[in-house]
Amino acid sequence: MGEIADKIEELKLSALDCRGCGLCETRSNVVFGEGNPETPLVIIGEGPGQNEDATGRPFVGRAGALLDQALLENNLTRKHVYIANVIKCRACITENGRTRNRPPSTSEINLCLPWLEKQLAIIQPLVILCLGAPSAKSIIHKDFKMTQERGKFFESKYVRYAIAALHPAYILRQDGETYELTRRQLVEDIAAARQKVIEAKKEPIQTLF
């Protein structure tokens, strides 16, 4: 492995033992992230769900399959990008004997965000693609509105170019023409992020960390 991969692996080993918040009590696995740590394009979701918690991998199950297909339609695979989440452990609640996902609290996000910040500091991506508004609110700006700002590029404290796309799980909840439209938008936003990487590689290097 190269130096960047070694640093990511070292950070991952530390994260796997994290006891920083109460989510460690209910998790099955820390979902640290996966992909190419030397990539210029990082994809960030909000947090792991049931499938991710069970496997320790980000974006698996139906949402992961849709993301993989959208990447493939842009001639990309997980080997070309790095995929992570704002929080590393599943936020869930058990009611009437059933466990379901819940949005992470502000304190949980604040306690976990340094892990992502360290990942980004090592990887130094040129472009970040946020999947879903919660991710965009952490990476782009706290008042991000998906309906108005999806597909637009912003400068973030983490990267020169950040863009947000609809979360695959949201797209899967749509039907008919709405599903086709939102799915196409995801493919287009990935294409825009890929094109921005190509453009950014031609620009003078600026270190944000």
N, CA, C and O of each residue as an XYZ file, in Angstrom:
836
protein
N       0.833     -1.196      0.000
C       0.000      0.000      0.000
C       0.865      1.243      0.000
O       2.006      1.218      0.461
N       0.310      2.341     -0.526
C       1.019      3.590     -0.530
C       0.865      4.314      0.794
O       0.195      3.832      1.708
N       1.487      5.468      0.885
C       1.475      6.230      2.142
C       0.057      6.654      2.524
O      -0.327      6.568      3.690
N      -0.720      7.112      1.538
C      -2.089      7.552      1.834
C      -2.934      6.378      2.325
O      -3.665      6.501      3.307
N      -2.830      5.249      1.643
C      -3.585      4.063      2.052
C      -3.176      3.608      3.441
O      -4.022      3.191      4.232
N      -1.898      3.684      3.744
C      -1.418      3.306      5.076
C      -2.014      4.207      6.148
O      -2.405      3.736      7.216
N      -2.082      5.494      5.863
C      -2.635      6.438      6.837
C      -4.130      6.201      7.051
O      -4.623      6.272      8.176
N      -4.840      5.922      5.964
C      -6.272      5.631      6.076
C      -6.493      4.354      6.883
O      -7.394      4.299      7.720
N      -5.693      3.345      6.640
C      -5.826      2.083      7.378
C      -5.528      2.282      8.860
O      -6.201      1.703      9.713
N      -4.538      3.087      9.165
C      -4.204      3.379     10.563
C      -5.357      4.116     11.250
O      -5.706      3.821     12.393
N      -5.942      5.079     10.530
C      -7.079      5.815     11.075
C      -8.272      4.888     11.272
O      -8.984      4.988     12.271
N      -8.486      3.995     10.325
C      -9.597      3.044     10.421
C      -9.472      2.174     11.665
O     -10.456      1.947     12.369
N      -8.274      1.691     11.934
C      -8.067      0.852     13.108
C      -8.406      1.592     14.391
O      -8.922      1.001     15.340
N      -8.117      2.876     14.418
C      -8.487      3.688     15.591
C      -9.991      3.859     15.685
O     -10.565      3.779     16.771
N     -10.634      4.098     14.537
C     -12.077      4.326     14.518
C     -12.855      3.086     14.945
O     -13.917      3.201     15.557
N     -12.341      1.916     14.629
C     -13.044      0.679     14.963
C     -13.205      0.498     16.470
O     -14.081     -0.241     16.921
N     -12.361      1.170     17.245
C     -12.438      1.074     18.707
C     -13.127      2.281     19.342
O     -13.120      2.427     20.564
N     -13.722      3.145     18.518
C     -14.280      4.394     19.046
C     -15.423      4.123     20.020
O     -16.313      3.316     19.751
N     -15.375      4.814     21.155
C     -16.443      4.773     22.149
C     -16.894      6.195     22.463
O     -17.274      6.507     23.592
N     -16.845      7.050     21.445
C     -17.056      8.477     21.655
C     -18.480      8.891     21.956
O     -18.700      9.956     22.533
N     -19.461      8.071     21.578
C     -20.848      8.415     21.866
C     -21.643      7.144     22.096
O     -21.108      6.042     21.982
N     -22.909      7.293     22.416
C     -23.753      6.159     22.762
C     -24.031      5.204     21.629
O     -24.484      4.085     21.870
N     -23.774      5.609     20.395
C     -24.031      4.715     19.260
C     -23.162      3.463     19.309
O     -23.491      2.446     18.698
N     -22.062      3.541     20.033
C     -21.191      2.367     20.136
C     -21.878      1.228     20.884
O     -21.494      0.067     20.738
N     -22.891      1.558     21.682
C     -23.571      0.537     22.477
C     -24.508     -0.333     21.641
O     -24.788     -1.474     22.009
N     -24.988      0.194     20.532
C     -25.976     -0.538     19.731
C     -25.458     -0.978     18.368
O     -26.143     -1.716     17.660
N     -24.273     -0.545     17.991
C     -23.752     -0.901     16.668
C     -23.318     -2.357     16.616
O     -22.961     -2.954     17.632
N     -23.357     -2.914     15.414
C     -22.730     -4.209     15.152
C     -21.326     -3.996     14.597
O     -20.392     -4.722     14.936
N     -21.196     -2.978     13.727
C     -19.905     -2.659     13.122
C     -19.752     -1.158     12.944
O     -20.729     -0.452     12.696
N     -18.532     -0.678     13.070
C     -18.204      0.673     12.635
C     -18.103      0.646     11.118
O     -17.404     -0.196     10.554
N     -18.802      1.569     10.452
C     -18.766      1.645      8.988
C     -17.829      2.805      8.622
O     -18.263      3.948      8.482
N     -16.564      2.492      8.475
C     -15.553      3.536      8.339
C     -15.558      4.172      6.956
O     -15.495      5.394      6.829
N     -15.633      3.336      5.916
C     -15.551      3.837      4.540
C     -14.789      2.838      3.694
O     -14.111      1.953      4.218
N     -14.905      2.983      2.379
C     -14.177      2.068      1.502
C     -13.977      2.698      0.131
O     -14.644      3.663     -0.243
N     -13.041      2.122     -0.598
C     -12.761      2.609     -1.942
C     -11.297      2.934     -2.118
O     -10.431      2.370     -1.448
N     -11.037      3.842     -3.021
C      -9.674      4.231     -3.367
C      -9.268      5.475     -2.581
O      -9.780      6.557     -2.867
N      -8.372      5.368     -1.605
C      -7.996      6.537     -0.802
C      -7.164      7.561     -1.561
O      -6.916      8.656     -1.055
N      -6.731      7.217     -2.766
C      -5.973      8.169     -3.578
C      -6.841      8.821     -4.644
O      -6.327      9.442     -5.574
N      -8.146      8.683     -4.509
C      -9.083      9.233     -5.475
C      -9.221     10.748     -5.334
O      -9.022     11.284     -4.244
N      -9.556     11.443     -6.418
C      -9.899     12.859     -6.318
C     -11.379     13.082     -6.005
O     -11.797     14.223     -5.807
N     -12.192     11.997     -5.955
C     -13.639     12.134     -5.760
C     -14.098     11.305     -4.567
O     -13.978     10.080     -4.565
N     -14.626     11.986     -3.554
C     -15.151     11.324     -2.365
C     -16.665     11.498     -2.326
O     -17.178     12.596     -2.545
N     -17.375     10.409     -2.046
C     -18.827     10.404     -1.940
C     -19.202     10.224     -0.472
O     -18.701      9.317      0.192
N     -20.085     11.090      0.035
C     -20.395     11.081      1.468
C     -21.899     11.038      1.697
O     -22.637     11.891      1.204
N     -22.345     10.037      2.448
C     -23.724      9.950      2.886
C     -23.856     10.407      4.327
O     -22.903     10.914      4.919
N     -25.062     10.222      4.896
C     -25.272     10.657      6.283
C     -24.731      9.647      7.282
O     -23.918      9.983      8.143
N     -25.192      8.400      7.160
C     -24.772      7.395      8.124
C     -25.243      6.020      7.709
O     -26.088      5.892      6.823
N     -24.705      4.990      8.341
C     -25.068      3.619      7.977
C     -26.469      3.247      8.440
O     -26.949      3.738      9.461
N     -27.123      2.364      7.670
C     -28.396      1.786      8.048
C     -28.205      0.349      8.493
O     -27.102     -0.055      8.860
N     -29.271     -0.415      8.459
C     -29.227     -1.788      8.948
C     -28.243     -2.652      8.166
O     -27.439     -3.371      8.760
N     -28.302     -2.585      6.836
C     -27.411     -3.413      6.019
C     -25.950     -3.037      6.207
O     -25.075     -3.901      6.260
N     -25.699     -1.738      6.307
C     -24.329     -1.259      6.473
C     -23.779     -1.651      7.854
O     -22.620     -2.042      7.992
N     -24.642     -1.535      8.864
C     -24.243     -1.913     10.223
C     -23.905     -3.398     10.288
O     -22.982     -3.802     10.995
N     -24.651     -4.199      9.554
C     -24.435     -5.648      9.572
C     -23.151     -6.051      8.866
O     -22.499     -7.017      9.262
N     -22.783     -5.314      7.818
C     -21.636     -5.698      6.986
C     -20.378     -4.883      7.266
O     -19.274     -5.323      6.946
N     -20.534     -3.695      7.862
C     -19.391     -2.810      8.060
C     -18.983     -2.069      6.801
O     -17.905     -1.477      6.747
N     -19.851     -2.100      5.771
C     -19.546     -1.441      4.502
C     -20.571     -0.349      4.204
O     -21.751     -0.528      4.506
N     -20.156      0.771      3.624
C     -21.105      1.834      3.288
C     -21.896      1.524      2.025
O     -21.378      0.927      1.082
N     -23.147      1.934      2.022
C     -24.009      1.844      0.837
C     -24.052      0.426      0.259
O     -23.528      0.162     -0.823
N     -24.682     -0.464      0.998
C     -24.973     -1.801      0.498
C     -26.493     -1.965      0.460
O     -27.227     -1.029      0.779
N     -26.958     -3.128      0.078
C     -28.398     -3.297     -0.074
C     -28.891     -2.607     -1.339
O     -28.111     -2.350     -2.255
N     -30.181     -2.310     -1.389
C     -30.789     -1.743     -2.601
C     -30.227     -0.359     -2.917
O     -29.965     -0.047     -4.078
N     -30.042      0.469     -1.893
C     -29.495      1.809     -2.128
C     -28.077      1.727     -2.671
O     -27.701      2.492     -3.560
N     -27.296      0.806     -2.141
C     -25.936      0.618     -2.637
C     -25.911      0.119     -4.068
O     -25.066      0.528     -4.864
N     -26.849     -0.773     -4.395
C     -26.924     -1.288     -5.768
C     -27.258     -0.172     -6.748
O     -26.713     -0.121     -7.851
N     -28.160      0.727     -6.341
C     -28.501      1.855     -7.208
C     -27.317      2.791     -7.373
O     -27.055      3.270     -8.476
N     -26.597      3.058     -6.288
C     -25.406      3.896     -6.392
C     -24.373      3.258     -7.305
O     -23.785      3.933     -8.150
N     -24.150      1.968     -7.141
C     -23.174      1.272     -7.986
C     -23.557      1.361     -9.464
O     -22.694      1.552    -10.321
N     -24.854      1.223     -9.761
C     -25.307      1.291    -11.137
C     -25.138      2.695    -11.704
O     -24.735      2.861    -12.855
N     -25.447      3.713    -10.885
C     -25.287      5.105    -11.325
C     -23.818      5.429    -11.575
O     -23.489      6.159    -12.510
N     -22.944      4.893    -10.746
C     -21.513      5.061    -10.974
C     -21.106      4.381    -12.280
O     -20.373      4.949    -13.089
N     -21.595      3.156    -12.471
C     -21.234      2.392    -13.655
C     -21.658      3.102    -14.930
O     -20.961      3.033    -15.943
N     -22.796      3.784    -14.889
C     -23.260      4.526    -16.058
C     -22.375      5.728    -16.358
O     -22.488      6.345    -17.417
N     -21.494      6.056    -15.420
C     -20.488      7.089    -15.635
C     -19.088      6.486    -15.774
O     -18.078      7.174    -15.619
N     -19.055      5.179    -16.072
C     -17.788      4.461    -16.230
C     -16.929      4.509    -14.969
O     -15.703      4.587    -15.039
N     -17.595      4.460    -13.817
C     -16.917      4.467    -12.531
C     -17.353      3.251    -11.715
O     -18.458      2.737    -11.887
N     -16.474      2.803    -10.830
C     -16.806      1.778     -9.851
C     -16.299      2.259     -8.495
O     -15.714      3.337     -8.388
N     -16.526      1.455     -7.471
C     -16.035      1.821     -6.138
C     -14.512      1.874     -6.085
O     -13.947      2.467     -5.165
N     -13.848      1.267     -7.051
C     -12.390      1.324     -7.087
C     -11.890      2.692     -7.539
O     -10.711      3.008     -7.384
N     -12.797      3.512     -8.106
C     -12.402      4.827     -8.606
C     -12.709      5.945     -7.608
O     -12.206      7.059     -7.758
N     -13.517      5.667     -6.607
C     -13.947      6.703     -5.661
C     -13.713      6.212     -4.239
O     -13.329      5.064     -4.018
N     -13.950      7.101     -3.280
C     -13.941      6.699     -1.875
C     -15.308      7.054     -1.311
O     -15.798      8.164     -1.518
N     -15.931      6.111     -0.596
C     -17.276      6.291     -0.075
C     -17.248      6.254      1.444
O     -16.691      5.335      2.045
N     -17.854      7.263      2.058
C     -17.886      7.347      3.519
C     -19.201      7.987      3.952
O     -20.033      8.356      3.123
N     -19.368      8.111      5.259
C     -20.539      8.767      5.828
C     -20.116      9.806      6.848
O     -18.990      9.790      7.344
N     -21.035     10.709      7.153
C     -20.771     11.725      8.174
C     -20.585     11.062      9.533
O     -19.677     11.424     10.282
N     -21.449     10.082      9.859
C     -21.260      9.326     11.087
C     -20.931      7.876     10.740
O     -21.328      7.372      9.690
N     -20.208      7.222     11.627
C     -19.668      5.900     11.335
C     -20.484      4.752     11.923
O     -20.254      3.595     11.570
N     -21.424      5.045     12.805
C     -22.224      3.999     13.431
C     -23.703      4.253     13.192
O     -24.128      5.402     13.068
N     -24.482      3.194     13.128
C     -25.908      3.307     12.861
C     -26.634      3.988     14.013
O     -26.476      3.609     15.173
N     -27.425      4.991     13.681
C     -28.338      5.615     14.643
C     -29.678      4.908     14.519
O     -30.291      4.920     13.451
N     -30.131      4.300     15.587
C     -31.358      3.524     15.516
C     -32.123      3.609     16.831
O     -31.599      4.060     17.850
N     -33.355      3.172     16.780
C     -34.215      3.138     17.956
C     -35.028      1.857     17.907
O     -35.452      1.421     16.837
N     -35.243      1.254     19.076
C     -36.030      0.017     19.151
C     -37.371      0.317     19.810
O     -37.431      0.797     20.942
N     -38.433      0.030     19.088
C     -39.790      0.244     19.586
C     -40.628     -0.994     19.293
O     -40.618     -1.510     18.176
N     -41.347     -1.462     20.295
C     -42.220     -2.636     20.136
C     -41.471     -3.831     19.554
O     -41.994     -4.592     18.739
N     -40.240     -3.962     20.000
C     -39.447     -5.098     19.562
C     -38.829     -4.969     18.187
O     -38.178     -5.898     17.710
N     -39.026     -3.819     17.538
C     -38.471     -3.605     16.201
C     -37.443     -2.473     16.228
O     -37.657     -1.436     16.855
N     -36.343     -2.690     15.546
C     -35.297     -1.671     15.477
C     -35.360     -0.987     14.120
O     -35.396     -1.648     13.082
N     -35.371      0.332     14.135
C     -35.417      1.093     12.879
C     -34.406      2.220     12.933
O     -33.959      2.624     14.006
N     -34.048      2.726     11.747
C     -33.124      3.848     11.663
C     -33.775      5.114     12.205
O     -34.997      5.258     12.186
N     -32.952      6.012     12.680
C     -33.394      7.349     13.075
C     -32.327      8.346     12.657
O     -31.171      7.963     12.474
N     -32.685      9.620     12.502
C     -31.660     10.619     12.198
C     -30.683     10.747     13.372
O     -31.108     10.749     14.527
N     -29.405     10.851     13.095
C     -28.453     11.082     14.196
C     -28.682     12.449     14.817
O     -29.088     13.389     14.134
N     -28.422     12.554     16.102
C     -28.576     13.835     16.791
C     -27.427     14.769     16.428
O     -26.402     14.340     15.897
N     -27.615     16.041     16.722
C     -26.554     17.029     16.463
C     -25.293     16.687     17.240
O     -24.184     16.812     16.720
N     -25.462     16.259     18.479
C     -24.282     15.930     19.289
C     -23.565     14.699     18.733
O     -22.336     14.641     18.746
N     -24.326     13.716     18.244
C     -23.703     12.530     17.646
C     -22.919     12.899     16.399
O     -21.820     12.391     16.177
N     -23.481     13.779     15.591
C     -22.782     14.236     14.385
C     -21.503     14.979     14.770
O     -20.440     14.731     14.200
N     -21.611     15.882     15.730
C     -20.452     16.681     16.134
C     -19.340     15.822     16.718
O     -18.159     16.097     16.509
N     -19.723     14.775     17.454
C     -18.724     13.900     18.052
C     -18.043     13.012     17.012
O     -16.874     12.655     17.162
N     -18.776     12.661     15.962
C     -18.244     11.726     14.966
C     -17.569     12.421     13.789
O     -16.701     11.833     13.143
N     -17.948     13.646     13.503
C     -17.441     14.349     12.327
C     -15.914     14.406     12.252
O     -15.371     14.346     11.149
N     -15.196     14.518     13.378
C     -13.730     14.542     13.272
C     -13.127     13.331     12.560
O     -12.069     13.449     11.943
N     -13.787     12.160     12.636
C     -13.272     11.006     11.895
C     -13.307     11.269     10.392
O     -12.350     10.972      9.677
N     -14.423     11.832      9.921
C     -14.528     12.161      8.499
C     -13.541     13.260      8.121
O     -12.921     13.210      7.059
N     -13.403     14.231      8.982
C     -12.467     15.325      8.700
C     -11.042     14.799      8.563
O     -10.283     15.270      7.717
N     -10.680     13.827      9.391
C      -9.349     13.234      9.288
C      -9.208     12.433      7.995
O      -8.155     12.451      7.358
N     -10.273     11.731      7.611
C     -10.244     11.010      6.334
C      -9.993     11.973      5.180
O      -9.137     11.729      4.329
N     -10.748     13.071      5.160
C     -10.620     14.034      4.074
C      -9.254     14.711      4.078
O      -8.704     15.012      3.019
N      -8.709     14.949      5.262
C      -7.386     15.569      5.353
C      -6.309     14.670      4.761
O      -5.325     15.155      4.203
N      -6.496     13.363      4.883
C      -5.531     12.415      4.321
C      -5.736     12.272      2.813
O      -4.776     12.309      2.044
N      -6.985     12.111      2.400
C      -7.283     11.856      0.988
C      -7.071     13.099      0.127
O      -6.603     12.999     -1.008
N      -7.415     14.268      0.666
C      -7.292     15.527     -0.073
C      -8.022     15.473     -1.423
O      -7.395     15.686     -2.461
N      -9.319     15.196     -1.431
C     -10.037     15.105     -2.706
C     -10.158     16.457     -3.397
O     -10.038     17.504     -2.762
N     -10.393     16.420     -4.687
C     -10.671     17.640     -5.436
C     -12.161     17.973     -5.402
O     -12.547     19.141     -5.444
N     -12.999     16.925     -5.326
C     -14.454     17.095     -5.364
C     -15.098     16.172     -4.336
O     -14.680     15.026     -4.168
N     -16.121     16.681     -3.650
C     -16.950     15.857     -2.767
C     -18.368     15.846     -3.314
O     -18.926     16.890     -3.650
N     -18.940     14.660     -3.399
C     -20.347     14.495     -3.778
C     -21.116     14.051     -2.542
O     -20.904     12.949     -2.035
N     -22.011     14.910     -2.056
C     -22.844     14.588     -0.901
C     -24.115     13.897     -1.377
O     -24.759     14.358     -2.319
N     -24.472     12.809     -0.737
C     -25.712     12.115     -1.053
C     -26.728     12.412      0.038
O     -26.601     11.928      1.162
N     -27.734     13.207     -0.294
C     -28.766     13.566      0.664
C     -28.489     14.886      1.365
O     -27.339     15.298      1.514
N     -29.560     15.540      1.791
C     -29.442     16.841      2.446
C     -28.669     16.793      3.762
O     -27.877     17.701      4.011
N     -28.853     15.778      4.626
C     -28.088     15.768      5.878
C     -26.577     15.805      5.652
O     -25.862     16.505      6.369
N     -26.094     15.070      4.676
C     -24.672     15.119      4.350
C     -24.274     16.508      3.861
O     -23.253     17.056      4.276
N     -25.095     17.069      2.973
C     -24.797     18.406      2.430
C     -24.776     19.463      3.527
O     -23.987     20.405      3.469
N     -25.642     19.309      4.527
C     -25.672     20.286      5.628
C     -24.406     20.228      6.470
O     -24.012     21.230      7.069
N     -23.770     19.068      6.522
C     -22.516     18.944      7.264
C     -21.313     19.380      6.446
O     -20.344     19.908      6.992
N     -21.373     19.160      5.132
C     -20.207     19.399      4.280
C     -20.263     20.747      3.569
O     -19.244     21.426      3.446
N     -21.455     21.141      3.098
C     -21.567     22.349      2.272
C     -21.967     23.553      3.118
O     -21.156     24.456      3.325
N     -23.187     23.579      3.604
C     -23.590     24.609      4.576
C     -24.825     24.129      5.322
O     -25.602     23.329      4.799
N     -25.004     24.616      6.542
C     -25.982     24.039      7.471
C     -27.433     24.257      7.050
O     -28.325     23.570      7.548
N     -27.684     25.195      6.147
C     -29.056     25.465      5.716
C     -29.325     24.933      4.309
O     -30.223     25.418      3.620
N     -28.553     23.943      3.887
C     -28.666     23.421      2.522
C     -30.083     22.929      2.243
O     -30.685     22.230      3.057
N     -30.605     23.311      1.068
C     -31.941     22.886      0.638
C     -31.804     22.097     -0.666
O     -31.432     22.648     -1.702
N     -32.103     20.826     -0.600
C     -31.886     19.941     -1.739
C     -32.687     20.368     -2.968
O     -32.175     20.323     -4.087
N     -33.930     20.778     -2.768
C     -34.772     21.119     -3.919
C     -34.231     22.328     -4.676
O     -34.438     22.442     -5.884
N     -33.547     23.222     -3.985
C     -33.047     24.442     -4.619
C     -31.576     24.359     -5.010
O     -31.152     25.030     -5.951
N     -30.802     23.558     -4.314
C     -29.345     23.632     -4.468
C     -28.707     22.343     -4.984
O     -27.489     22.278     -5.151
N     -29.522     21.321     -5.236
C     -29.017     20.078     -5.806
C     -28.344     20.333     -7.153
O     -28.849     21.098     -7.975
N     -27.204     19.685     -7.368
C     -26.535     19.775     -8.654
C     -25.687     21.018     -8.859
O     -25.100     21.200     -9.926
N     -25.617     21.881     -7.840
C     -24.796     23.090     -7.930
C     -23.493     22.879     -7.154
O     -23.460     22.139     -6.171
N     -22.439     23.527     -7.598
C     -21.158     23.404     -6.908
C     -20.975     24.525     -5.893
O     -21.324     25.679     -6.142
N     -20.422     24.155     -4.748
C     -20.144     25.090     -3.670
C     -18.708     24.886     -3.211
O     -18.138     23.804     -3.354
N     -18.138     25.949     -2.658
C     -16.838     25.798     -1.995
C     -17.091     25.462     -0.538
O     -17.917     26.091      0.123
N     -16.376     24.471     -0.048
C     -16.535     24.011      1.327
C     -15.205     24.155      2.053
O     -14.153     24.255      1.422
N     -15.255     24.166      3.363
C     -13.996     24.215      4.111
C     -13.202     22.922      3.936
O     -12.018     22.863      4.267
N     -13.865     21.888      3.413
C     -13.202     20.609      3.229
C     -12.647     20.412      1.823
O     -11.753     19.594      1.611
N     -13.181     21.165      0.863
C     -12.811     20.929     -0.529
C     -13.200     22.142     -1.360
O     -14.096     22.898     -0.985
N     -12.527     22.325     -2.487
C     -12.848     23.480     -3.326
C     -14.200     23.318     -4.025
O     -14.915     24.297     -4.242
N     -14.544     22.075     -4.376
C     -15.802     21.838     -5.088
C     -16.618     20.755     -4.381
O     -16.179     19.612     -4.250
N     -17.794     21.131     -3.936
C     -18.720     20.177     -3.319
C     -20.070     20.311     -4.002
O     -20.519     21.415     -4.309
N     -20.714     19.168     -4.235
C     -22.001     19.129     -4.920
C     -22.861     18.100     -4.195
O     -22.336     17.147     -3.619
N     -24.167     18.283     -4.221
C     -25.073     17.344     -3.559
C     -26.015     16.706     -4.572
O     -26.458     17.347     -5.525
N     -26.307     15.440     -4.346
C     -27.254     14.678     -5.162
C     -28.286     14.027     -4.252
O     -28.080     13.908     -3.044
N     -29.378     13.616     -4.837
C     -30.401     12.909     -4.071
C     -29.853     11.581     -3.556
O     -29.078     10.905     -4.233
N     -30.268     11.229     -2.356
C     -29.814      9.973     -1.768
C     -30.489      8.806     -2.484
O     -31.688      8.863     -2.756
N     -29.733      7.744     -2.793
C     -30.340      6.594     -3.467
C     -31.558      6.025     -2.729
O     -32.506      5.575     -3.372
N     -31.546      6.038     -1.403
C     -32.685      5.515     -0.646
C     -33.944      6.347     -0.903
O     -35.050      5.808     -0.958
N     -33.771      7.655     -1.059
C     -34.911      8.524     -1.390
C     -35.446      8.188     -2.783
O     -36.658      8.103     -2.984
N     -34.551      8.002     -3.727
C     -34.953      7.688     -5.099
C     -35.756      6.388     -5.143
O     -36.735      6.279     -5.881
N     -35.339      5.415     -4.356
C     -36.016      4.118     -4.344
C     -37.430      4.200     -3.779
O     -38.238      3.296     -3.992
N     -37.725      5.263     -3.072
C     -39.082      5.433     -2.533
C     -40.024      6.083     -3.539
O     -41.219      6.211     -3.270
N     -39.507      6.494     -4.689
C     -40.321      7.152     -5.697
C     -40.915      6.117     -6.658
O     -40.444      4.982     -6.733
N     -41.949      6.524     -7.386
C     -42.612      5.631     -8.335
C     -42.658      6.256     -9.726
O     -42.577      7.474     -9.881
N     -42.788      5.402    -10.723
C     -43.076      5.849    -12.078
C     -42.125      6.892    -12.620
O     -40.905      6.743    -12.560
N     -42.719      7.971    -13.159
C     -41.920      9.028    -13.790
C     -41.021      9.735    -12.778
O     -39.913     10.155    -13.110
N     -41.505      9.861    -11.546
C     -40.683     10.520    -10.518
C     -39.435      9.702    -10.226
O     -38.348     10.252    -10.052
N     -39.596      8.392    -10.172
C     -38.430      7.530     -9.974
C     -37.445      7.700    -11.131
O     -36.246      7.858    -10.905
N     -37.940      7.668    -12.355
C     -37.061      7.798    -13.520
C     -36.346      9.136    -13.524
O     -35.162      9.214    -13.853
N     -37.076     10.206    -13.154
C     -36.476     11.539    -13.115
C     -35.385     11.627    -12.067
O     -34.279     12.083    -12.357
N     -35.687     11.192    -10.846
C     -34.711     11.316     -9.763
C     -33.508     10.398     -9.986
O     -32.383     10.742     -9.625
N     -33.751      9.248    -10.573
C     -32.635      8.360    -10.882
C     -31.717      8.999    -11.922
O     -30.493      8.932    -11.809
N     -32.318      9.615    -12.926
C     -31.533     10.292    -13.957
C     -30.738     11.460    -13.353
O     -29.600     11.712    -13.749
N     -31.338     12.159    -12.405
C     -30.640     13.263    -11.759
C     -29.407     12.775    -11.000
O     -28.366     13.433    -11.010
N     -29.527     11.617    -10.343
C     -28.369     11.059     -9.638
C     -27.239     10.757    -10.618
O     -26.084     11.095    -10.360
N     -27.567     10.128    -11.730
C     -26.554      9.820    -12.744
C     -25.923     11.114    -13.266
O     -24.708     11.186    -13.453
N     -26.745     12.120    -13.499
C     -26.243     13.399    -14.014
C     -25.351     14.104    -12.999
O     -24.344     14.707    -13.373
N     -25.708     14.036    -11.729
C     -24.905     14.709    -10.703
C     -23.559     14.015    -10.516
O     -22.549     14.672    -10.267
N     -23.545     12.694    -10.637
C     -22.272     11.979    -10.604
C     -21.425     12.377    -11.815
O     -20.212     12.558    -11.702
N     -22.072     12.511    -12.964
C     -21.362     12.944    -14.170
C     -20.763     14.336    -13.991
O     -19.637     14.597    -14.413
N     -21.528     15.225    -13.361
C     -21.040     16.583    -13.120
C     -19.834     16.565    -12.177
O     -18.865     17.294    -12.385
N     -19.904     15.726    -11.138
C     -18.781     15.621    -10.207
C     -17.543     15.074    -10.909
O     -16.429     15.546    -10.681
N     -17.746     14.087    -11.755
C     -16.636     13.501    -12.514
C     -16.008     14.524    -13.448
O     -14.784     14.616    -13.542
N     -16.843     15.293    -14.138
C     -16.336     16.319    -15.038
C     -15.588     17.399    -14.275
O     -14.573     17.909    -14.749
N     -16.089     17.752    -13.084
C     -15.414     18.782    -12.276
C     -14.042     18.297    -11.824
O     -13.110     19.094    -11.715
N     -13.909     17.002    -11.560
C     -12.597     16.450    -11.225
C     -11.625     16.677    -12.378
O     -10.486     17.094    -12.166
N     -12.076     16.402    -13.589
C     -11.234     16.580    -14.778
C     -10.784     18.034    -14.901
O      -9.620     18.316    -15.186
N     -11.727     18.953    -14.679
C     -11.408     20.382    -14.764
C     -10.469     20.806    -13.632
O      -9.525     21.566    -13.850
N     -10.741     20.304    -12.411
C      -9.953     20.725    -11.250
C      -8.507     20.248    -11.340
O      -7.605     20.891    -10.803
N      -8.287     19.132    -12.011
C      -6.920     18.625    -12.159
C      -6.044     19.573    -12.970
O      -4.817     19.520    -12.885
N      -6.677     20.438    -13.755
C      -5.933     21.383    -14.589
C      -5.664     22.703    -13.873
O      -4.947     23.561    -14.386
N      -6.251     22.859    -12.669
C      -6.091     24.096    -11.926
C      -4.881     24.029    -11.017
O      -4.412     22.936    -10.702
N      -4.352     25.192    -10.581
C      -3.251     25.195     -9.622
C      -3.678     24.505     -8.323
O      -4.820     24.645     -7.887
N      -2.771     23.776     -7.723
C      -3.077     23.034     -6.489
C      -3.218     24.003     -5.320
O      -2.377     24.878     -5.114
N      -4.307     23.827     -4.555
C      -4.530     24.598     -3.337
C      -4.798     23.611     -2.196
O      -5.713     22.792     -2.281
N      -4.010     23.694     -1.150
C      -4.207     22.822     -0.010
C      -5.141     23.479      0.983
O      -4.903     24.603      1.426
N      -6.217     22.765      1.334
C      -7.207     23.327      2.248
C      -6.949     22.959      3.693
O      -7.604     23.490      4.590
N      -6.001     22.052      3.941
C      -5.743     21.604      5.305
C      -4.337     22.013      5.726
O      -3.921     21.728      6.849
